[in-house]
Amino acid sequence: MQSPFQSKLPNLKTSIFTEMSLLANEHKAINLSQGFPEFDTPPFLKSQINQAIIEGKNQYSPSSGVPDLLNQIGQLIQRQYQLTLEPLKCITVTSGATEALWVAIQTIVRQNDEVIIFDPAYDSYEPAVKLAGGICRHIALNAPDYAVDWTLVKKSINKNTRAIIVNSPHNPTGTLLSKSDMEQLQQLVIENELYVISDEVYEFITFDGVRHESALRYPELFKRSFVVSSFGKTFHCTGWKLGYCVAPPELASEFRKIHQYVTFSTFTPAQIGIAAMLKEHPEHITELAGFYQNKREHLVNALKDSRFKILPSAGTYFVLLDYSDISALNDHEFCHWLTKEIGVAAIPLSPFYENKQGEEHHESYHQQNKVIRLCFAKNEQTLLKAAAMLCQLEQKSKH
Ligand SMILES: Cc1ncc(COP(=O)(O)O)c(C=O)c1O
């Protein structure tokens, strides 16, 4: 008899984003669950990609990326973070931030290495660490401020700790790491000779004039870092899957050894188009934070009279709502109910934590955390319509 297939990721289920988007479609709900913009990518960018295709620029690019694009990213880094680096040696264009994260993890994590990640965590980190033979050490961040306890981080470091993954601006909580956070991170990294993977895909979306504390601003930290970004988030084109990784030359060269056998290179016409966009329309990036801050204001104002407690969103295009005054359901059940009965799809926070549905300790998690995530990368009309539906929710006693 054939033996059963031994899965390398036996506990992995369908992602919560897929689950909630399918449910939203099925019930024709307004989909504020999955994080993708409702509006289109800039016309100039589309026309540049079309032109590149028509001009026949349709073959492989160099594995690390089209040189024009690498140089434009280098200039962007210089403008934003005052870091001068050699773009052709330090920057690698990837198929989305997802590939950059994956390759960075494969580059540094060896068998039995430990990697510290903060929950709620973006869902691609842990499977990548596991497939590299590593183990994730989860540190939970808690409502309402989701701040990192660096003393706890220090205590969690042991001789097997190899890396720390940070994400700021943070999905799903919308919080930012501060200068003091970055300095404490830098200190621990230097003292313990760790590496950092800094997921900065929402780097240009911070609100109320607060600056993004990129790892690229901290020279000693950057020496041991892979900084990951995504053009999908910056240019409203998540479906193109285009991102990049910035690392010092010796780390970038190791990263590229793996990247070349994962994808080799990324869609050439889009790289050419984005290089032109960065050069001709730098204002798109400088205006992005204001563009999303407006959307946050629309949604938050429209929810003012609802029974939700709105947690502060300092960056990204997400906001968290505490529904403890509305329902006793757990967050997963509440999101299903909201989609089916109210017509608004949201994302529960529990799948971003180590102890997920059905697993040990999950009930205690639910008792403390009645929080859901809404995506506000939507048109004003959609946000107002969804908010009006959410304002109709009555009190707890209803269910
Ligand atoms: C925190 C975070 N990291 C990485 C990604 C993946 O980015 P990409 O679509 O460019 O692969 C996302 C996308 O939602 C994200 O929110």
The ligand as a MOL file (V3000), in Angstrom:
LIG
                    3D

  0  0  0     0  0            999 V3000
M  V30 BEGIN CTAB
M  V30 COUNTS 16 16 0 0 0
M  V30 BEGIN ATOM
M  V30 1 C 3.4120 43.1450 5.5790 0
M  V30 2 C 3.4290 42.6300 4.1860 0
M  V30 3 N 4.5440 42.0670 3.7030 0
M  V30 4 C 4.6200 41.5810 2.4580 0
M  V30 5 C 3.5340 41.6380 1.6050 0
M  V30 6 C 3.6510 41.0460 0.2250 0
M  V30 7 O 3.8590 42.0230 -0.7540 0
M  V30 8 P 3.8370 41.6460 -2.3050 0
M  V30 9 O 2.4190 41.6410 -2.7440 0
M  V30 10 O 4.6520 42.7070 -2.9790 0
M  V30 11 O 4.4540 40.2980 -2.4520 0
M  V30 12 C 2.3420 42.1940 2.0520 0
M  V30 13 C 1.1550 42.2060 1.1930 0
M  V30 14 O 0.0270 42.3340 1.6390 0
M  V30 15 C 2.2890 42.7200 3.3760 0
M  V30 16 O 1.1720 43.2740 3.8570 0
M  V30 END ATOM
M  V30 BEGIN BOND
M  V30 1 1 1 2
M  V30 2 1 2 3
M  V30 3 2 2 15
M  V30 4 2 3 4
M  V30 5 1 4 5
M  V30 6 1 5 6
M  V30 7 2 5 12
M  V30 8 1 6 7
M  V30 9 1 7 8
M  V30 10 2 8 9
M  V30 11 1 8 10
M  V30 12 1 8 11
M  V30 13 1 12 13
M  V30 14 1 12 15
M  V30 15 2 13 14
M  V30 16 1 15 16
M  V30 END BOND
M  V30 END CTAB
M  END
